[in-house]
Amino acid sequence: IIPEPVIDPSENRNAFNFRSENVQLEPGAKVELSVDHPDHREVFSSQNLPGLVVPDSAIFIPNAGLDSDGIRVSGIDIYFRDPPDIKNYYQISIFRIRDNQFSPSSVFISSIDPATTQYSSNILVDDEIFDGEYRRLRVQIRAWGTPNLETDTFEVQFSSITRDIYLYGRSIEQYFYSVDNPFTTPAQLYNNIENGIGIFSVSNTVTLIAE
């Protein structure tokens, strides 16, 4: 039981993020979710907390070339050591801070790195092709009509995530790609809730500022 959890604001009202600084969990600790209702079977899921991986640095690149659509982008290079002989998955989220803003704003990022998968405005990473290596991973930031300035500050959230949220994120992207597409097979959303529908996951996150 997590005392006094904080529910993060979310544009998706069907998604809830619980945070608490009152509980310290060790990597590998099992976290369980259960919901009881007298008219239904118990809904249950469990996850093991991944170990925390802390990047050495994040470097902002004002001119990072072109993305897959030929649009000029800025970028952030993230340098980290992947733990060897362990299957690891990561999620990268970027937030931009400007002088005239009171709080960071979420930034849509993409990547052409073969280890990455798009997940909404974020990037998922599978370490299959670089297990145990020191890695430089670049994410791209499209300006969307407002140039990325050298005075902008970018906050990087680097999360060690579970296999379940990685598979769920991939299935979400495959689902939206297959909608109204007669040439693809309809995608099935990944689910890890016993007697229910949805996804339950835990992550270990570190935040750093791109230099």
C-alpha positions, 0 to 999 in steps of 0.5 A: 500500500502506497500512502498518500499517492500523488496522481499526476495530471494527464491529458488521457483521463484513462491513465493515472500515474501514482508517485510517492516519496514515502516508500523506498523500494529496492530494484526487483521489489514486487509491486501489486495492484488489486481491485475488489468489487462485490459484483465482479471478480478481483482484478489483479496485476503485479510488476517488479521494479527495474533497477535505476540506470543513470545517464552520464550526460545529456547534450543539446544539439541545436542543429541535429540534421533532418528527421525521417520526413526531411524536416530539420530538427534539434536533438539531444544526445544521451550517454549511458551504460546499459547493465550487462546480462539483464534484459532492459527497457527504457522510456525517454521523455523530454520537457522544454523550459523557456523564460516565459513559461512557469512550468515545463511543457512536454515535447514530441520527440522521435529517433532513427536509432534502430533500438527505439520505438515511438510511443505517443510523444515519447521514445521506448528503447530495447537493449537487445542490440547493445546489451552491456554497452556504453551507448549514445542515443540521440532523440530528435526535437521538431520545432513545430513552427517555434524554433528550438533556441539555444536559450531553451532548457530541456529536461530529460526524464530517463526511465527504466521500465518493465517489459509489459509497458514496452510491449503495451507502447508498441501495441498502441503504435501498431493499433493506430497504424492499423486503424482504417488501413486495409493493408494491415492486420488489426492490432491487439492491445497488450494487456497485463490485467487479470480479469480485466483490461489495461496495463499496470506498470512500474518504472524507475526514473531519473531527471537531468538537464540537457547541457 
